[in-house]
Structure formats: structure tokens, C-alpha cells
Amino acid sequence: MSEIFASGGVAVITGGASGIGRAAARRAAAMGMRLALVDVNADKLDQTAASLGEAIGRDSIVTSTADVADFAALQALAQTVETRWGSPSLLMNNAAAFVAGGPGGILDDNANWARVFAVNVLGVVNGVQAFLPGMLAAGKPAVIVNTGSKQGLTNPPGNPAYNTAKAAVNAYTQNLARDLRERENCAISAHLLIPGWTTTGEAEHRPGAWLPEQVVDYLEQQAKAERFFILCPDEETPNQVDHKRIFWNAMDIIENRPALSRWHPDYKDAFAAFMTRDLPVIPKG
Ligand SMILES: NC(=O)c1ccc[n+]([C@@H]2O[C@H](COP(=O)([O-])OP(=O)(O)OC[C@H]3O[C@@H](n4cnc5c(N)ncnc54)[C@H](O)[C@@H]3O)[C@@H](O)[C@H]2O)c1
């Protein structure tokens, strides 16, 4: 059983000063874990650490304003955490840039693409490479959660760089999970958190969205059930709808349809009709 939030453990959470990362930090603190929170937003990080420190004591929290794109900074943090508390029992690579949209169109400046990839893809890889060696050496059960996105599965129009980066996180995390399960005596599991529409940052909560705390509840429950893909619903999109969208996307390849046919005018009616039907039952094998 993969216990994400376990009393006495050590949680490292990137993007821990806001949204889903902050909600996870609160849950970890409530479980009596020690926390290393990474966030480039120094003000929000201070506020988060101050409020959590009231509950668990400021000595139980390490903060770092490291940019997750900076591998050396994450390695230095890993050293600090390991020296102080030992290797993490939870590593949550959750920070991302341009969550609410931003530059990253097909012809946008290469520098924008490079930044999106440096943070949203390499930030995750950096977190794993900085902390996993110590976690493996410790030989203890531990959990790695990487935050991907539905946008990396179904590629909706609007932000190709973000979508492409999240597709890479989704793929990377599957490779990570396979690597870990093939290691002898390794009790570290990896999970791909795929949030739905979640009210985060400074956004006003709107009907249809989930709160970050709901995402964290779902993460905890699904990880306990040993799920790798933690595909969150929200109040607007139940799992069944996502399953159909993902299935349709996979069928683009199998049926050799145009790329992202869901948004192709010639397939508009077929997609709408498909969404009204049940998915075929595929025998479990
Ligand atoms: N909110 C949603 O609807 C939604 C949906 C799908 C996926 N996600 C993913 O969930 C994760 C958390 O996002 P959120 O919605 O809680 O957003 P958020 O903006 O509330 O939190 C993200 C945090 O990451 C920090 N951050 C950004 N770049 C950083 C960097 N280079 N180094 C360190 N910290 C950095 C920000 O300062 C911020 O505090 C992200 O990976 C995001 O892509 C969010």
C-alpha cells in the first residue's frame, strides 16, 4: 500500500506555496510529517511556512526558493534534507509554469518553449535525479508523485508548449514507474497525478472546479489503492467523460484519422455521437 502522507515521514513538495502543492503540504503537516517546500514565490512560501509552522513547529519545515529548473539547487536541497532528516518518504514534483496559460504557441519565441520545458519537464526530472539516489540508498518505502495534466493526454487547443511539456511528464513518469518496479528490493512507487479543473493560484473558485484539497483527498485515496494513473474528476467532468476523450484520442492513431480529430470540423458530429455512447468493454487480461 502506498501511503502518501505518513506520520513521521519527510515530504518534499515543489510548487508547495500555492494550489495543489500547498494543499498537499497542509495534509502532510496535519499527518505530522516534516516538510521541505520549494517554490520560486518567496512571499507565498514564507506565508505557507509561517502558517504550517504554527501547527508543526518551524523547525519541521525547510523552505527553498530554488527554481526547479536549477538541478544544482535541488541537489543542494537534497543534501540539506538528507543530512537533517534522512531521505524523503514523499517526493512530489508538482511545480509548473504557465498553469493558467501563457506563451507557448507554435511560433512563439524558442525562449518561451525552452522555459516551459526547463520548468515543467526538466523540473520533474531534476527532482527525481536530486532525491532518488538518496531514497534508493535508504532502502525504505517511499512515494514519488509527479503532477501531469489532462492537457498532456488530450492536447486541447490553446497552449501547445504546456500540452507538449505535460505529455512529456506523463511519459516520463510511466518510464520512472517501470524503472522502479524493476529494481530489486525497491519499495518506492511512482504515481502520475492528473488533476482536473482545479481552483489554484489566486483564481476565484468557480462552479465546476475542484478545490486543491479535493485533489489531495483523491490523490491519497488512489495512491492507497496502488493506482499509478490518478486521473482526477472535477464537478464538470466525471472520469467516464475523460475516459472517452482519451479513448477517442488513441483511436486517432489506430484509425489513422487527422491529428486531434476531436477538434477537426469533419469529425465534429462523429465525436459528439461517440461521447453519447458507452465505451466498449475491454476484457481484463
Ligand atoms: N489547476 C489546474 O486546473 C491544474 C490542472 C491540471 C494540472 N495542474 C498542475 O498542477 C500542478 C500545480 O499547479 P496549481 O494549479 O496548484 O498552480 P499554482 O500556480 O497554484 O501553483 C504552482 C506553484 O509552482 C510554483 N512554481 C512555478 N514555477 C516554479 C519553478 N520554476 N520552481 C519552483 N516553483 C515554481 C509557483 O510559484 C506556484 O506557487 C502543476 O504541475 C500544474 O500544471 C493544474
The ligand as a Gaussian input file, in Angstrom:
#p B3LYP/6-31G(d) Opt

LIG

0 1
 N       -5.063000      23.998000     -11.554000
 C       -5.420000      23.152000     -12.510000
 O       -6.569000      23.185000     -13.019000
 C       -4.436000      22.112000     -12.977000
 C       -4.884000      21.166000     -13.915000
 C       -4.002000      20.204000     -14.353000
 C       -2.705000      20.180000     -13.878000
 N       -2.290000      21.104000     -12.977000
 C       -0.900000      21.005000     -12.496000
 O       -0.921000      21.027000     -11.077000
 C        0.359000      21.500000     -10.601000
 C        0.141000      22.545000      -9.527000
 O       -0.466000      23.662000     -10.122000
 P       -1.523000      24.586000      -9.378000
 O       -2.734000      24.546000     -10.202000
 O       -1.586000      24.226000      -7.957000
 O       -0.855000      26.007000      -9.657000
 P       -0.359000      27.184000      -8.720000
 O        0.044000      28.253000      -9.670000
 O       -1.366000      27.491000      -7.672000
 O        0.943000      26.569000      -8.035000
 C        2.133000      26.344000      -8.752000
 C        3.281000      26.788000      -7.862000
 O        4.503000      26.445000      -8.530000
 C        5.420000      27.496000      -8.328000
 N        6.428000      27.484000      -9.380000
 C        6.245000      27.877000     -10.665000
 N        7.399000      27.754000     -11.337000
 C        8.309000      27.285000     -10.448000
 C        9.682000      26.961000     -10.566000
 N       10.352000      27.145000     -11.708000
 N       10.326000      26.465000      -9.479000
 C        9.664000      26.328000      -8.305000
 N        8.371000      26.651000      -8.141000
 C        7.697000      27.109000      -9.209000
 C        4.567000      28.761000      -8.347000
 O        5.227000      29.840000      -7.736000
 C        3.314000      28.309000      -7.625000
 O        3.394000      28.587000      -6.238000
 C        1.099000      21.985000     -11.845000
 O        2.005000      20.989000     -12.256000
 C        0.001000      22.149000     -12.877000
 O        0.495000      22.021000     -14.189000
 C       -3.125000      22.072000     -12.512000

